[in-house]
Amino acid sequence: MTNKPYTLQTRVIKDASPIDPHTGAVNVPLHYSSTYHQFDFDQYGKYDYSRSGNPTREALEEAIARLEGGVKGFAFSSGMAAISTAFLLLSQGDHVLISEDVYGGTYRMITQVLNRFGIQHTFVDTTDLEKVACAIRPNTKVIYLETPSNPTLNITDIQGVVKLAKANGCLTFLDNTFMTPALQRPIELGVDLVLHSATKFLAGHSDVVAGLAVAGNDGLAEQIAFFQNAFGAILGVQDAWLVLRGLKTLHVRMKESSCSAQKVASFLQEQEGVSAVYYPGLSSHPGAAVHKAQSDSPGAVLSFELKNRDDARQFLKHIKIPVFAVSLGAVESILSYPAKMSHAAMPEEERNKRGITDGLLRFSVGLENADDLIQDIRSSLSAIDRKEKVR
Ligand SMILES: *Cc1c(COP(=O)(O)O)cnc(C)c1O
């Protein structure tokens, strides 16, 4: 009888802690070496220079490749470095189709950098497959997705888009930062390249900036390897080690934070001062069914809308447990204000059209006790109410 493959809960531990064959160390050694002695004049070893390959970075690259079910992983100095390197696959005259509520840094790269190199783009509401189909052009080379998207957690049907992409000879890239392979494995659904800001859930402790890419096939892996070395935005050794350290608890962190996020979302939905809650774990969310079919959990990020900017300010003044900051995916809960943070560069009209109003707050639920978080939210909401009665 053959054994079942291990679950991800076990694999994050095994994959993130390969035993050092020379010493038996249960953690990957920090190989602080830029260059490598070649023992043979005619035959060089596996490593020659650390931009092209470093054993510590490679341990992380192998771990993420296995967890995502891809053929090869690549570690970069930031999520944007991973994303920007992936875009080097595009040439002058190529066209990229991209989710309209894509991460701000990706938006900037597409609209202010790639455009200067003759790479065309169209933003499209990827939650609607018909709109995706209509926007594909003969020169479309990449369809770029984020699901759930930021900050209103819109859901795209991954397999639906992959089918359209394949029928039209396009590659599919997917930014899996919000889900991680613990909750969603896009390569299993036919995606060609998975991208990550490992700064967020993968590392998980707000202590490192890092990016990862995982190629789903050998041809693409070869190209990304070439561009990683050519462009050179690799992850340093210490930071690779920190991401590996974070990965070991990925499963347990995602499970706990998602469970708390579900409780917080359900609570918020019942509150009078809250005009909307965006979370794919709520049956009221239009993408709930699609999300459920393609992932294991709704995840740890939600957003909710208060009446206006003043209410958001009051709420943030009173809340005690979460930090108020950009970023997400950490052990501590993080509240952010998209209108002034991630989406500050977007004109107000565009923001409102996407639901990113002046009252919207994004909540990345950490590892604090869910009931403590709810109590904190409840008293902060009632502080707004009190102020309104005084008026
Ligand atoms: C943060 C983030 C990025 C960018 O990653 P950095 O590590 O900050 O460069 C890309 N995509 C998503 C969804 C993110 O949240």
The ligand as a Gaussian input file, in Angstrom:
#p B3LYP/6-31G(d) Opt

LIG

0 1
 C        2.893000      43.973000      -0.597000
 C        2.395000      43.403000      -1.860000
 C        3.196000      43.380000      -3.011000
 C        4.575000      44.022000      -3.076000
 O        5.483000      43.350000      -2.270000
 P        6.771000      44.047000      -1.591000
 O        7.393000      42.933000      -0.838000
 O        6.256000      45.163000      -0.724000
 O        7.622000      44.581000      -2.698000
 C        2.682000      42.779000      -4.141000
 N        1.447000      42.241000      -4.159000
 C        0.650000      42.251000      -3.080000
 C       -0.708000      41.633000      -3.154000
 C        1.088000      42.832000      -1.896000
 O        0.289000      42.847000      -0.824000

